[in-house]
Amino acid sequence: MPALPSTHNELDGAAQIGRGNGVPRHVAVIMDGNGRWATSRSLPRLAGHKAGVETVRQMVRAFAKRGISALTLFAFSTENWTRPESEIFELMRLLRFFIRSDLAELHASNVRIRIIGERDNLQPDLLALLEEAESTTSGNTGLNLVVAFNYGARQEIARSARKLAERVAAGEISPAEVTVESLEAGLDTADLPDPDLIIRTSGEQRISNFLLWQAAYAEFVFLPVLWPDFDEAALDLALQDFAQRKRRFGGL
Ligand code: FPP
């Protein structure tokens, strides 16, 4: 599988106009509907999240098989802290479980794992595990699996702006050097291409503070399927829909 090109310029904007969409380079997924999947089966919500992890496992392989370079999964948002403590605990436990059980196989499959989001307030053992996943797979050149964990796009943009403000205050750069490029360079996704396609499952149609900056020219596909039921057929429907979109990136 080809490695990701190293700059945004190689990937977005005018370069893609008129080429037809083909397979998206970067797909981001809002994995919604675990709770409803469980409730509709009279199961506790945790069962829905567990089933959601199984879908994650299958989808990582399905995306890699289709030659998609980057897959970003919205696993836990900064707003998810308002959920009951027991559910938060279970979501953390499931992420730990996923990394512990799948890291070796993902590494063997040449998958590179990256984590985006705030790291400051994570439990030290979870943080260590996430960092181990990143460092173990940092040399891999296959699918980039980006896990958005404790992630909020507004917070990410504010963090980047704060870094620039600090540099301006220190006299390192001038206010004129606060640009689209310098702000983008401070985002968690700095060396990743913008998502071409954002899929949200469960029928909800909103972005929920996910990749707000990076989604400027993304195509959106909203599917009525709940995340635990998302499968290769649903993925192919989304990819077919994407392939037919006319992307103009603000041009004509
Ligand atoms: C949305 O469903 C889903 C989440 C908030 C968490 C998604 C997490 C996983 C699939 C598991 C951990 C992730 C990885 C990468 C191993 P919801 O609970 O909002 O569903 P509802 O809207 O039906 O209540």
Boltz pocket constraint, residues with backbone or C-beta under 6 A from the ligand:
constraints:
  - pocket:
      binder: B
      contacts: [[A, 31], [A, 32], [A, 33], [A, 34], [A, 35], [A, 36], [A, 37], [A, 48], [A, 49], [A, 52], [A, 53], [A, 56], [A, 73], [A, 74], [A, 75], [A, 76], [A, 80], [A, 91], [A, 94], [A, 95], [A, 98], [A, 147]]
      max_distance: 6.0
